[in-house]
């Protein structure tokens, strides 16, 4: 019994594209034109788009419906298709179905601001059909986690790893073994991984300049006891800004805040008793909350006796009678850029090992 062979395809007469392929190609072309800025406010009319893309109107409308479902465009009352500028869009390869986020903290232990950032990243990836899972194995805190990391990475196939607030040993293992990973925060010296963080140095210099312009020439930086790369950059930039100040009698001091906060309070009390106008740049939100309540109990006048700026904003700031002046991260912008970096890492397996730094918004409150 002879088997029937399929006739060979004629290269000169290939099979026509299926309808689905035409819609996919139209989608890619529309996205590319929007990304390139060919259309910025709204899309041209359907007739023009059909001519440009050389497709039928039903095919075009299927592609436009998909763009609307993705939130890329929206239909106005005048039936114009408007291009949505926020949130920015990202596309993830279909082969990459999961990104694993490693952190020493479980979600229940994370600060609200960190959870908000992760939530934005989750929602952005979800739109592309990509899962985000959070893993917090206890050995991430070990001084030598190399063997555990090797086994864990071997057992978990993922498109890319997202490293949140991890030790130098963990960062260095991913760097030395060329495992695709992106650091949320700053890399330790000698670690070659792409990273995204706030511009800690620029923020510190801005805070010093703001205090000086307000007449606070005695400025304290209240830093965490254990410095990570980002906070180390803040300390270095703070000291540089104090040294470069042209205001007379400028004095700066770095206080490493311990869990009991006794040394911090003692030094602040000494300054207040001496009648100094004191500027406080506080890097940790809980330290800012503690200081705020302490200074209010002492009936200190903010803006006159003391100025206070907090590095970041937490949700509980909105429930305080006296709202701290602080720097506010744009969570959507951070999440979008982070996801774009994840995508580029997956697509190229060779994302440039550089630091992407973002400047937050400065929100003036009652403490300056």
Residue pairs with C-beta under 8 A, 6 or more apart in sequence:
9 15
17 25
19 59
22 55
22 59
23 59
23 62
23 63
23 66
26 53
26 55
26 59
26 60
26 62
26 63
27 63
27 66
27 67
29 53
30 43
30 49
30 53
30 63
30 64
30 67
31 67
31 72
31 89
31 91
33 39
34 72
34 83
39 83
40 83
41 82
41 83
42 80
42 81
42 82
42 83
43 49
43 64
43 73
43 80
43 81
43 83
44 52
46 57
46 60
46 61
49 60
50 56
50 57
50 60
53 60
64 73
64 81
67 73
68 74
68 75
68 81
70 89
70 127
71 84
71 87
71 89
71 127
72 83
72 84
72 89
73 81
73 82
73 83
73 84
74 81
74 82
74 84
75 81
75 82
76 82
86 332
87 124
87 332
87 335
87 336
88 332
88 333
88 336
89 127
89 336
90 124
90 128
90 336
90 339
90 340
90 343
91 128
91 343
92 125
92 128
92 129
92 130
92 339
92 342
92 343
92 346
93 159
93 343
93 346
93 347
94 129
95 159
96 130
96 159
96 160
96 346
97 129
97 130
97 131
97 159
98 130
98 131
98 132
98 133
98 158
98 159
99 125
99 130
99 131
99 132
99 133
99 158
99 159
99 160
99 161
99 162
99 342
100 133
100 134
100 135
100 156
100 158
100 161
100 162
101 118
101 132
101 133
101 134
101 135
101 161
101 162
101 164
102 135
102 136
102 140
102 161
102 162
102 163
102 164
102 166
102 170
103 110
103 134
103 135
103 136
103 140
103 164
103 165
103 166
104 136
104 140
104 141
104 165
104 166
104 167
105 114
105 136
105 164
105 165
106 134
106 136
107 115
107 118
107 134
110 118
111 285
111 314
112 314
112 315
112 316
113 285
113 312
113 313
113 314
113 315
113 329
114 164
114 165
116 315
116 331
117 184
117 329
117 331
117 334
117 335
118 132
118 134
118 164
120 331
120 332
120 334
120 335
121 132
121 162
121 335
121 338
121 339
122 132
123 335
124 335
124 336
124 339
125 131
125 132
125 339
125 342
126 132
130 159
132 162
135 156
137 148
137 152
139 145
139 148
140 166
140 167
140 170
141 167
142 148
142 169
143 169
144 169
145 167
145 169
145 170
145 173
146 169
146 173
149 170
149 173
149 174
150 173
150 177
153 161
153 177
153 179
159 180
159 342
159 346
160 180
160 181
160 182
160 342
160 345
160 346
161 174
161 179
161 180
161 181
161 182
162 181
162 182
162 184
162 338
162 342
163 170
163 171
163 174
163 181
163 182
163 183
163 184
163 185
163 193
164 184
164 185
165 184
165 185
165 228
166 183
168 188
168 191
171 183
171 187
171 188
171 191
171 193
172 188
172 190
172 191
173 179
174 181
174 193
175 187
175 191
175 192
175 193
180 345
180 346
180 349
180 351
181 193
181 345
182 193
182 194
182 195
182 196
182 338
182 341
182 342
182 345
182 351
183 191
183 193
183 194
183 195
183 196
183 197
184 195
184 196
184 197
184 338
185 195
185 197
185 228
185 229
185 230
186 195
186 197
186 200
186 228
186 229
186 230
186 233
186 355
187 193
187 195
187 229
187 355
188 229
189 229
192 353
193 353
194 341
194 345
194 351
194 352
194 353
194 354
194 355
194 356
195 355
195 356
196 334
196 337
196 338
196 341
196 355
196 356
196 357
196 358
197 230
197 355
197 356
197 357
197 358
198 230
198 327
198 329
198 357
198 358
198 359
198 360
199 357
199 358
199 359
200 230
200 231
200 233
200 234
200 237
201 233
201 234
201 236
201 237
202 237
202 357
202 359
203 234
203 311
203 327
203 359
203 360
204 221
204 233
204 234
204 235
204 237
204 238
204 241
204 281
205 237
205 238
205 240
205 241
206 362
207 238
207 281
207 309
208 219
208 238
208 241
208 242
208 245
208 252
208 281
209 241
210 309
210 362
210 368
211 217
211 219
211 279
211 281
211 307
211 309
212 219
212 245
212 247
212 250
214 279
214 303
214 307
214 368
215 277
216 277
216 278
216 279
216 307
217 245
217 247
217 248
217 249
217 250
217 251
217 277
218 249
218 250
218 251
218 271
218 276
218 277
218 278
218 279
219 242
219 250
219 251
219 252
219 253
219 278
219 279
219 280
219 281
220 252
220 253
220 254
220 255
220 267
220 268
220 271
220 278
220 279
220 280
220 281
221 234
221 235
221 238
221 252
221 253
221 254
221 255
221 281
221 283
222 255
222 257
222 264
222 280
222 281
222 282
222 283
222 284
222 287
222 291
223 231
223 234
223 235
223 254
223 255
223 256
223 257
223 283
224 231
224 256
224 257
224 283
224 284
225 256
225 257
225 258
225 259
227 235
227 256
231 283
234 283
234 311
235 254
238 252
238 254
238 281
239 252
239 254
241 252
242 250
242 251
242 252
253 267
255 263
255 264
255 267
257 263
257 264
257 284
257 287
258 264
261 287
261 290
264 287
264 291
265 294
268 278
268 280
268 291
271 278
272 278
272 298
272 300
272 305
272 306
277 304
277 305
277 306
277 307
278 305
278 306
278 307
279 306
279 307
279 308
279 309
280 291
280 306
280 307
280 308
280 309
281 309
281 311
282 288
282 291
282 308
282 309
282 310
282 311
283 311
284 311
285 310
285 311
285 312
285 313
285 314
285 317
288 308
288 310
288 324
288 326
289 316
289 320
291 308
292 308
292 320
292 322
292 324
292 367
295 302
295 306
295 308
296 322
300 306
302 308
302 322
302 366
302 367
302 368
303 366
303 367
303 368
306 367
307 325
307 367
307 368
308 324
308 325
308 367
308 368
309 324
309 325
309 326
309 327
309 367
309 368
310 317
310 324
310 325
310 326
310 327
311 326
311 327
312 326
312 327
312 328
312 329
312 360
313 324
313 326
313 327
313 328
313 329
313 363
317 323
317 324
317 326
317 365
322 365
322 366
322 367
323 365
323 366
323 367
324 365
324 366
324 367
325 362
325 363
325 364
325 365
325 366
325 367
325 368
326 363
326 365
327 360
327 361
327 362
327 363
328 360
328 361
328 362
328 363
329 358
329 360
329 361
330 358
330 360
330 361
333 358
334 358
337 356
337 358
341 351
341 356
344 351
345 351
